[in-house]
Amino acid sequence: MQLQDMFHICASVGALATFFSLIYLFYKDSKKSKTISDLSKIAKVLERDLELKYQPHLWLNGVQQRADENKINFDINNKGEWCNLLDFKIIKGDLILDERNKHLPYELEPIFNENIITDTTRRWIFTINNSEKPISEVEYEIEIVYENRIRQKFFLKIIGKGAIAKLTTPKRK
């Protein structure tokens, strides 16, 4: 056997080794890719679970119509987890916010005992009629911006006419 034949044999063996090494690396890479994909799915499920665990549940306990003062007040309560009220905005309608609403942010705690409603489990939104309409005919849309314990921001709206109002479903901001 000549030296050149020996060189060709070694080159062929080297090429085969390189080929099998590449196949092995692609196989390991696909396994890691599948593992990363599975971990990503698990992370999404855990993130959603965390969001639900720390979700406040704001509700409208009542609307106080004060015709003699030309005002409407909204009693916002929290049945869920702690939240931080960040802002109240009049989106449209005949109302303006009273100066007493300037004290924001405001921590709104959940109700721990159904028989006890404290000042930290409720927040009043004070508004003034800014039109010539009687207070019972005033229409409004008020946005409440808040964040949960894990600092995710949400908003919901109070929509109504006079003392009849409802809260919309919370949406992520």
Residue, then its C-alpha position, 0 to 999 in steps of 0.5 A: m500500500q502506498l502512502q497516498d492510498m493510506f492518506h485517502i483511507c484516513a480522509s475517508v474515515g475522518a469524513l465518516a466521523t465528521f458525518f456521524s458527529l453532525i448527526y449526533l449533534f443534530y439529534k441532541d439539539s432537537k432533544k434540547s429544542k423539545t425540552i425548551s419548548d416543553l419548559s416554555k409551555i409550563a412557564k405559560v401555564l404557571e404565569r397564568d396560574l399566578e395571574l389568577k391567584y393574585q387577581p383582585h375582584l372589584w365590584l360596585n357595592g352601590v351608587q349614592q345619588r345625592a340630588d340635593e348636592n348634585k353629586i353621584n358617589f360610587d362605592i367600589n369594593n374588593k372581593g379578591e386579592w389586594c390591589n392598588l388603585l392608580d387612577f380614575k378617569i372620566i371617559k365621557g358623560d356629564l360628570i366630573l371628578d370631585e377633588r377628594n379623588k386626588h388621593l391616589p394610589y390607594e391600596l384596596e384590600p380584600i374583605f377578610n370577614e364578610n361581616i366587617i367592611t373597613d375603609t381599606t376594603r372599599r373606596w368611594i369615587f366622588t363625582i359632580n354633575n357638570s350638566e343642566k340635566p337632573i342627577s337621575e338623567v346624567e350619563y357617564e363612563i368612568e375608567i378605573v385603572y389599578e394594578n395587582r400584587i405582581r404589578q400587572k395593570f388592569f382597567l375596568k369601567i363604570i357605565g351608567k345613567g343616574a343611580i343605575a350603573k354596572l362595571t365592565t369586565p377587567k382588561r389588561k392595560 
